[in-house]
Amino acid sequence: MENKTIMAAMLISFGLMACQSTIKKTSDSLNAHIDTSQAVADGQLTTTDASNTAISELPEHVVADHLKEMYANDLNQNLIDSSSRKFAMDKYDLDADGNMEVFVALTGPYFCGSGGCTLLLLNNNGKLIDKFTVSGTPVMIGNEKTNGWSNLLIESGGKYHLLKYDGKAYPSNPSLAPVVTKPDMALKKVLAGPANHTF
């Protein structure tokens, strides 16, 4: 009889511990859901971001896939040689929304001429924001903003040019933008590294 009482007490204890564990997991999951829902309501996350928490960076392989898609016709016709399939990338939150914009520097004879190369600016989902022609690297991020976006200093033809966001885009040809005679070389730089990615 005593053994049966002990066994019954042990079973009740295990049952209670299992219930507490399930309640805690349910509570944690519910709290996470409430936190995410509140972030969506507050405008901190979109409903798309809520499923994966906030997406703040775009992986290199996703950028490569976007480039393959953008230049699919010329790739299929073998117009883009292997040296022109290398690219550099860097990230910076230009509009302070918590999501990184992605700078992509394209290389090789297909994308470059005597004045510079093609640079792309993508949002954190890979959508094209801007395509800059005749541009050099690194790109410098200005301390001031225009229409909520950081000013850019992009080298073209051996001189740095100031590019300001007009509410929709930056000027696509830096060589036509105002020249900065004495750029502050201490500014944050992006695309300062080698083109070590391939699409």
N, C-alpha and C positions, 0 to 999 in steps of 0.2 A: 504493500500500500504506500509505504514511504517513497519507494522508487518511482511509483506512478505519479506521485505528487511532485517530485523533483523534475521528472520528465515533462510534466504539464507546465511547470513554471519556466523551464528552459524554452519550450516551444513558444510560450507567450512572449518571452523576452526577445527571441529571434524575430517573431512576427512584428513586434513593436519597432525593432531596429530597422527592419526592411521597410516598414511604413514611413518611418522618419526619413530614410534615405530617398524614397520615392517622392515624398512631400518636398524635400530640399531641392531635388532635381527639377521638379515641376515649378517650384518657386523661382529657382534660378533662371529657368527657361522663360517663365512669364515676365520676370524682371527685365531680362534681355529684350524680350519682345516689346515691353512697355518703353524701355529706353530708346529702342530703334524707332518705334512709332512716334515718340515724342520728338526725336531728331528730325523725322520726316515732317511732322507738324510745324516744327520751328524753322524749317527750310534748310537745316544743316545737311540733310541727305535727301536724295531723290528716291522715289520708290524703287528704281532700278538699283541704285546703290545699296538700298536697305537689305536686299537679298544677299549681298556679298560684303556688307559693311562698306564704308566709303572707299571708293577706288581712287587712290591718289597718284598712282604711278602706272605707266604703260610699259610692259616688259619688252625687251629687245626683239624677241621672236614675233610679237604682235606688230611691232613697227615694220619688221622685215616682210610680214604678210601683207601689210597695207601697201608697202612699196611695190611688191610683186603685182598687186591688184591695180595700183595706179599706172604702172608702166607695162601692163600685160601685153599690149599690142606690140610694142617695140621689143620686148623680151622674146615674144613668139617669132619675130622676124630676125632675131639675132643682131639687132642694132645696138644693143647695150653690151659692151665687152666686159670681161671679168674684172678689170680694174675699175670700171664704172659701177660695179655692183657692191663696192665697199662703201660703208657710211659710218659716220660718227654720230653719237646722240648724247643729249644731255637734257636735264629737266630743271625747270624753275617755275614757281607759282607767280606768274606775271600779274594776275588780277586779285591776288590775296583771297581766293575763294576756298582754299584748302585743297585744291586739286592742281597737280603739276601739269604745266604745259610742256610739250616735248619739242626740243630743237633737233633737227636732223640735218647734218651736213653731207651732201652728196659729193662724189669725187669722180675723177677720171675724165677722159675726153668727151664723153657723152654729155656730162653735166657742167663742165668747166670750159672757160675761154680765157682770153688774155685779161679780162677785167675781173674775173673771179668765178665762183661756182654757184650752184643752186643750193639754197637752204630752204628747209620746210619748217613750219611751225604747226604742230598738231595739238589738239586738245587731249585730255586724258582718256578719251575713247578712241583716239586715232583719227578723228575728223580733221581735215585740213582747215587751218585758220588762215595761214598765209604761205605764199611761195615767193621767196626772195631770189632775184637774179643777181648776177655779177657781184657776189658777196664773198668776203673773206672771213676767216675765223682767227681768234675767238670773237664771239659776240659779247659785248659788255652791257650789263644791266644798269641803267641809270638810277640815281637815287630818287628822281622825281617821277610822278605819274601823270598821264593825260587820259581823261575819260576813264579813270580807274585802273589803267594798265601801265606798267612800268615802261618808261622810255627805253629805247634800245640804241646802242651805238654799234653800227656795223661798218666794217672796213670795206671799201670798194675803190679800186684804182689807186691804192696806196694811201688813202685818206679815210678817216672815220667820219661817218655821217649820222646825224641824229634823226631817228625815226620815232614818230609819235602816233599812238593809236587814235584813230578818228571816230571811234564808237563802233566800228564794224571790222576794221582791219588796220594793219600798218601799211605804209607805202611799199609796193612790191619791188621797186628799183632803188636801192640805197644810193646809187650814184647821183640821183636827181634830188636827194634830200640835202638839207643844209649841212655844210662841213663843220666839224668840231675841230678847231685849230689846236687846242691843247686839251685832249681828253684826259680825264683823271684815271691814270693807269692802275689805281688802287681799287677801282670799281669791281664788283663781282663779275667774273668771266664764266661763260659757258662755251662748250665746244672747244676747249683748250687741248683736248687729248687727241690721240690718233684715230683714224678711221679703222676700227678693229672689228666691225660688224659687217655681215654680208647678207644680201637679199637675193 
